[in-house]
Amino acid sequence: MLGALLKLAGAAVIGVPLAAYLMQDKLIFLPQPNASAQHQQIAASHPNVDDIFLQASDGTRLHAWRIRGKADAPLVIYFGGNAENVAWLLDELPARDTGAAWLLVDYRGYGSSAGAPSERALDADATLWYDFAAKETSHIFAFGRSLGSGVAVHLASERRLDGMILVAPFDSMAEVGKRHYPFLPVRALLRHRFDSLALAPQISAPLLCIVGTHDNVIPAEHARRLYDAWAGPKQWTELAAGHNDIDGHPRYWPSVQAFLAGR
C-alpha cells in the first residue's frame, strides 16, 4: 500500500508540473479568431476604417485595423488582453473622441492574423507594426491592456514612444503565475515571461497606469511594482473596477483622453 501511495505521489509531483508546462500556451493565450465571413462583415460595416495586412519576416500574415485621425493627430498602437478581439473598439473609439488615430493589432492567431502566439513572436510583431506606423507619423503612443501591457513595455524598450498607457498591467508573468499557482515551480516552467519589471527602469516614455481596485486577475500590487520601477514621468489612476469591466468606469476614457492631450 505504501509503495503504491509513493508511486502515486511521485506521478503527481512529476505529472502536474509537466501538464502545466505543456498547457501553458492555452492558459496564457486565448485566441479569438475571425472567420473570413466575419472579417468581411466587420470591414464592410466600418468603411472609414483601414483593413491592413503585413507579412512578418517568417512569412506569417498579420492584421490590424486602423482608425484614421486628423493629419496632425498622434497614433495609438493598441495591444489587447489575452482573450480580446480588438475589433470591439471599432465602434467604441469613434464615440470617445480621443483626438488620436488608432492601430488595433491582432496578435498571431487572433482576429484576422495567422500563426500562433508566443512572447517572442508578439514582441517582434509589435516592432514591425511600429516601424510600419513610423513611416507615416512620428507621434506614436502604445496602449497595452493586461497581456498587452507586456507587449507594449517591450516595444517601449526597443522604440521611441511619446507615451504609454497601461491598463491592468503586471510586473512579470512569473509573478502573476506564482500568485495563481503557488504549488507550481512557475519560474522553472514558464516559457513566456513578459518580464516588464526588468525593462521598466530603462524606459523614459511618460506613463499612464490605470488599475482596478477589485481586479482579482492581476491585482493592483503587480502594477504598483512596475509603476514604482518606471524611469519616466508617470501617472497612477486607480478605479473602483475589476479586471474585465474597467473600461466601463466613468473615469476610464476621460483619463485616456486627458493623457493623449497632454493634460
C-alpha positions in Angstrom: 0.0 0.0 0.0 2.8 2.4 1.0 4.6 1.7 -2.2 1.5 2.4 -4.3 1.0 5.7 -2.5 4.6 6.7 -3.1 4.2 5.9 -6.7 1.0 7.9 -6.9 2.6 10.9 -5.1 5.6 10.7 -7.4 3.4 10.7 -10.5 1.6 13.7 -9.2 4.8 15.6 -8.4 6.1 15.0 -11.9 2.8 14.9 -13.8 1.2 18.1 -12.6 4.2 20.4 -13.4 4.6 18.6 -16.7 1.0 19.1 -17.6 1.3 22.8 -16.7 4.4 23.2 -18.8 2.7 21.6 -21.8 -0.6 23.5 -21.4 0.8 27.0 -20.6 0.1 28.3 -24.1 -3.5 27.5 -23.6 -3.5 29.2 -20.2 -1.7 32.4 -21.3 -3.2 32.9 -24.8 -6.9 32.6 -25.6 -7.1 33.5 -29.3 -10.3 35.0 -30.6 -10.0 34.4 -34.4 -12.3 35.9 -37.1 -13.7 33.6 -39.7 -13.3 35.0 -43.2 -17.0 35.9 -43.4 -16.8 37.6 -40.0 -13.8 39.7 -41.1 -15.6 40.8 -44.3 -18.6 41.8 -42.3 -16.6 43.9 -39.9 -14.7 45.6 -42.7 -17.9 46.3 -44.7 -19.7 47.8 -41.6 -16.7 50.2 -41.0 -15.9 51.8 -44.4 -13.9 54.5 -42.8 -11.5 52.0 -41.1 -8.4 50.8 -42.9 -8.0 47.0 -43.1 -4.2 46.4 -43.0 -2.2 43.3 -43.6 1.6 42.9 -43.2 3.9 40.0 -43.6 6.3 39.1 -40.8 9.8 38.0 -41.5 8.8 34.4 -41.1 6.1 34.8 -43.7 3.2 35.0 -41.2 0.3 37.2 -42.4 -0.5 39.8 -39.7 -3.5 42.0 -39.5 -4.6 45.3 -37.8 -7.4 47.8 -38.0 -6.6 51.4 -38.4 -9.0 54.1 -37.3 -8.0 57.3 -39.1 -7.4 60.6 -37.3 -6.6 64.1 -38.3 -3.4 64.9 -40.2 -1.6 66.0 -37.1 -3.2 63.5 -34.7 -1.0 61.1 -32.7 -1.3 57.4 -33.4 -2.0 54.9 -30.6 -0.9 51.3 -31.2 -3.3 49.1 -29.2 -2.3 45.7 -27.7 -5.2 43.9 -26.1 -5.8 41.3 -23.5 -5.3 37.5 -23.8 -8.9 36.8 -24.7 -9.7 40.0 -26.6 -10.8 40.6 -30.1 -9.8 44.2 -30.6 -12.5 44.8 -33.3 -14.9 45.8 -30.5 -13.0 49.1 -30.3 -14.0 50.0 -33.9 -17.4 51.1 -32.5 -16.2 52.3 -29.1 -13.3 54.6 -30.1 -15.1 56.9 -32.6 -17.7 57.6 -29.8 -14.9 58.5 -27.4 -13.4 61.4 -29.4 -9.8 60.7 -28.1 -8.3 63.0 -30.7 -6.0 60.2 -31.9 -5.7 57.7 -34.7 -5.6 54.1 -33.6 -3.9 50.9 -34.9 -5.6 47.9 -33.3 -3.3 45.0 -33.5 -4.5 41.4 -33.9 -1.9 39.1 -32.3 -1.0 35.9 -34.2 -3.9 33.6 -34.1 -6.2 36.4 -33.0 -8.7 38.3 -35.1 -7.5 38.1 -38.7 -3.9 37.3 -38.1 -2.4 33.9 -39.0 0.0 31.9 -37.0 0.3 31.1 -33.3 1.0 33.5 -30.4 4.2 33.4 -28.3 6.1 36.1 -26.4 8.9 36.2 -28.9 6.5 36.5 -31.9 4.3 39.1 -30.3 7.3 41.3 -29.4 8.7 41.0 -32.9 5.4 41.8 -34.5 4.9 44.8 -32.3 8.1 46.4 -33.6 7.0 45.5 -37.1 3.8 47.4 -36.6 5.6 50.3 -35.0 8.0 50.6 -38.0 5.0 50.5 -40.3 3.3 53.3 -38.4 6.5 55.4 -38.1 6.6 55.8 -41.9 3.5 58.0 -41.6 3.9 59.7 -38.2 6.5 60.4 -35.6 3.9 60.8 -32.8 3.2 57.3 -31.5 1.8 56.1 -28.2 1.5 52.5 -27.1 -1.6 51.2 -25.3 -1.3 47.8 -23.6 -4.1 46.1 -21.7 -3.4 43.1 -19.4 -1.4 40.7 -21.5 -0.9 43.6 -24.0 1.0 45.6 -21.3 3.9 43.1 -21.6 4.0 43.6 -25.4 3.8 47.4 -25.1 6.5 47.6 -22.5 8.8 45.5 -24.6 8.1 47.8 -27.6 8.9 50.8 -25.4 12.3 49.3 -24.6 13.0 49.0 -28.4 11.5 52.1 -29.9 10.8 55.7 -29.0 7.3 56.5 -27.9 5.5 59.7 -27.0 3.7 57.9 -24.2 2.5 54.7 -22.7 -1.0 53.7 -21.5 -1.0 50.5 -19.5 -4.3 49.1 -18.2 -4.2 46.3 -15.6 -0.5 45.7 -16.2 1.7 43.3 -14.4 5.3 43.2 -13.2 6.1 39.8 -14.8 4.1 36.8 -16.0 6.1 34.7 -13.5 4.9 36.8 -10.5 1.3 36.6 -11.7 1.7 32.9 -12.3 3.1 32.4 -8.8 0.0 34.1 -7.3 -2.4 31.9 -9.1 -0.4 28.6 -9.0 1.6 28.8 -5.7 2.0 25.0 -5.7 4.0 25.0 -9.0 7.6 26.0 -9.8 6.4 28.7 -12.1 9.7 30.3 -12.9 11.2 27.0 -13.9 8.3 26.1 -16.1 7.4 29.4 -17.8 8.4 30.0 -21.4 6.6 33.3 -21.9 8.0 35.5 -19.2 6.9 39.0 -20.2 9.2 40.5 -17.6 8.2 44.1 -17.8 9.7 44.9 -14.4 13.2 44.2 -15.7 12.6 46.7 -18.6 10.9 49.5 -16.7 14.0 51.2 -15.2 15.3 51.9 -18.7 12.1 53.3 -20.2 11.7 57.1 -20.2 8.4 57.5 -22.0 5.6 59.1 -20.0 3.3 56.5 -18.4 -0.4 56.5 -17.6 -1.1 53.4 -15.4 -4.8 52.5 -14.9 -5.7 49.8 -12.4 -8.8 48.3 -10.9 -9.1 48.1 -7.1 -11.3 45.0 -7.5 -9.0 43.2 -10.0 -8.6 39.6 -8.9 -6.9 38.5 -12.1 -4.0 40.9 -11.9 -4.2 42.7 -8.5 -3.0 46.3 -8.4 0.1 45.4 -6.4 1.6 43.9 -9.6 1.0 47.1 -11.4 2.4 49.1 -8.5 5.8 47.3 -8.7 6.0 48.1 -12.4 4.9 51.7 -11.8 7.5 52.2 -9.0 10.3 51.0 -11.2 9.3 53.1 -14.2 12.0 55.6 -15.1 9.9 58.2 -17.0 7.1 60.6 -15.8 4.2 58.7 -14.6 0.5 59.0 -13.5 -1.3 56.4 -11.3 -5.1 56.1 -11.8 -7.0 53.8 -9.6 -10.6 52.9 -10.4 -13.2 51.0 -8.5 -13.5 48.2 -11.0 -12.5 44.7 -11.8 -10.2 43.3 -14.5 -12.7 42.9 -17.3 -15.1 45.8 -16.6 -12.6 48.6 -16.0 -13.2 50.3 -19.4 -16.8 50.8 -18.2 -15.8 53.0 -15.3 -16.8 56.7 -15.9 -13.3 57.9 -15.4 -11.6 55.4 -17.7 -11.9 57.1 -21.1 -11.6 60.7 -19.7 -8.3 59.6 -18.2 -7.1 58.3 -21.6 -8.3 61.4 -23.4 -6.5 63.7 -21.0 -3.3 61.8 -21.2 -3.3 61.8 -25.0 -4.0 65.5 -25.0 -1.0 66.1 -22.6 -3.2 67.3 -19.7 
